[in-house]
Amino acid sequence: MNTALYCLDWLAMALTFFALWQIGNGQQRGFALMIAANSAWLGVGLLTGSTAMVTANTVFALKNVRAPLRWADAVTP
């Protein structure tokens, strides 16, 4: 087991799955959970030196900040 990640990868995975569950159930708090997951994945990317993971999760986090605003506009009658 690679303890250099301090189980951050497992936390990121759990947060991602829970956030997807919340979003799938129509809960906007899922976007906040996904931002937390993106932050954890960003940490994993920094610890492993993966530029692609850092870049991707930065973009994903920005999209998850924008998503609730767009979703609220789509749901409003």
Backbone torsions as a table, in degrees:
resi	resn	phi	psi	omega
1	MET	NA	134.2	179.1
2	ASN	-86.7	101.0	-178.2
3	THR	-82.5	-3.4	179.6
4	ALA	-64.7	-22.0	178.7
5	LEU	-88.5	-6.1	177.1
6	TYR	53.9	35.1	-179.6
7	CYS	61.9	17.3	178.3
8	LEU	-63.7	-33.4	178.9
9	ASP	-65.7	-37.3	177.8
10	TRP	-69.0	-39.5	176.4
11	LEU	-62.6	-45.1	179.7
12	ALA	-60.5	-42.7	179.5
13	MET	-64.1	-45.9	-179.6
14	ALA	-62.7	-43.5	178.3
15	LEU	-62.9	-40.0	179.1
16	THR	-61.8	-48.1	-179.3
17	PHE	-63.9	-42.6	-180.0
18	PHE	-66.6	-39.3	178.3
19	ALA	-63.9	-43.4	178.6
20	LEU	-62.6	-37.8	177.0
21	TRP	-61.4	-46.4	-179.2
22	GLN	-64.1	-44.5	179.2
23	ILE	-64.5	-40.7	178.3
24	GLY	-62.8	-27.4	177.8
25	ASN	-91.9	9.5	175.9
26	GLY	79.7	18.6	-179.8
27	GLN	-95.3	120.4	-179.0
28	GLN	-68.6	-21.6	178.1
29	ARG	-62.6	-16.6	175.7
30	GLY	-60.6	-30.6	178.7
31	PHE	-68.4	-37.8	176.6
32	ALA	-65.5	-40.7	176.7
33	LEU	-63.5	-37.6	179.9
34	MET	-68.5	-34.4	175.6
35	ILE	-64.3	-39.4	176.2
36	ALA	-63.6	-41.2	177.7
37	ALA	-63.8	-43.2	178.0
38	ASN	-61.5	-37.2	177.7
39	SER	-64.7	-41.0	177.6
40	ALA	-65.5	-42.6	177.3
41	TRP	-64.8	-34.6	176.0
42	LEU	-61.2	-42.3	176.1
43	GLY	-61.6	-42.1	177.1
44	VAL	-60.8	-43.9	179.3
45	GLY	-61.3	-40.2	178.6
46	LEU	-68.0	-41.3	179.9
47	LEU	-67.1	-31.2	-179.0
48	THR	-94.5	-9.4	-179.6
49	GLY	76.4	26.8	-178.0
50	SER	-93.2	102.8	179.0
51	THR	-62.6	-37.8	-179.8
52	ALA	-63.4	-42.6	-179.8
53	MET	-67.0	-40.2	178.2
54	VAL	-63.7	-47.1	-179.5
55	THR	-63.3	-48.5	-177.9
56	ALA	-60.7	-45.7	-176.1
57	ASN	-75.4	-23.3	171.3
58	THR	-67.0	-45.0	178.0
59	VAL	-65.0	-43.1	179.1
60	PHE	-60.9	-41.6	179.7
61	ALA	-63.3	-42.4	178.2
62	LEU	-63.0	-39.3	178.1
63	LYS	-67.9	-32.5	178.0
64	ASN	-75.8	-19.5	171.4
65	VAL	-74.0	-38.7	-177.2
66	ARG	-77.5	-32.0	-171.7
67	ALA	-58.1	-45.6	-178.7
68	PRO	-62.0	-32.7	178.4
69	LEU	-66.8	-43.4	178.6
70	ARG	-69.4	-37.5	-178.9
71	TRP	-67.0	-40.2	179.1
72	ALA	-63.6	-37.4	177.6
73	ASP	-66.4	-37.2	-177.5
74	ALA	-72.9	-31.4	-176.9
75	VAL	-84.0	-29.1	-177.9
76	THR	-65.5	129.2	-179.1
77	PRO	-70.7	NA	NA
